[in-house]
Amino acid sequence: MTEPLFYAEHLPDTGATFMLTGGEAHHAAASRRLAPGDPLWLFDGRGGLARATLGQITKRGHELTLRIEERRTEPPSKPSIHLACALPKGDRQSVLLDMATQLGMTRFTPLVCERGVVKPGAHSQERWRRICLEACKQSRRVYLPEIREPASPAQVAVSHQGAWIAHPSGVAAGAMLVGTLPNELTLLVGPEGGFTEAEVRQAVEQGARTVSLGPAILRIETAAIGLLAVIALGAWNAG
């Protein structure tokens, strides 16, 4: 699948005619400079994937007529990775979500921590979804991560038995890969001031295990991406 990939919430069946409109259509016609007869792919963020041929370009590139040549559903990648993470400042949120999506994050929960200094804004979820969508298109991942409501470390840990919580005293990150990878993994990453001992204790009491990337004090997004990269490498080697 080397042709460009675009998002459509609902995909029609093979042989159908489909109208791609709005920003995705304009991106295809203006930014990617597609022309009638060119092939492209559509995905719905839920594993649905369709190969299409561009027919007409109308409304100054904001409406494309497509013919669906093939339709299929891709299985979700394993493991399913839930990243529960404190929010970094400013544009670093975009870096975090972009890179996490590329590395296979399937769910994201903004963590509310005692030492956290950044809280979600009124339109944060909408913006985060756009970032994840663009990362899906770039990395050709056809499952759009689910954005969940903010939660505390204890709330996440009690809902996801066997979670891993980042902490300097934890076992080396490679310990997550000992044995067969589970179908689901939950990672908890705290603010740059770290989780409080009470937060760590509460999570461990709910079954979480501590994991470390070494003695350095890492930025939030660095720690999160480091842990995700370890898992991605382990999944690739196992596959």
Summary of the structure (lengths in Angstrom):
residues: 239
radius of gyration: 20.0
end to end distance: 19.7
largest distance: 60.7
contacts: 775
relative contact order: 0.15
helix: 32%
strand: 30%
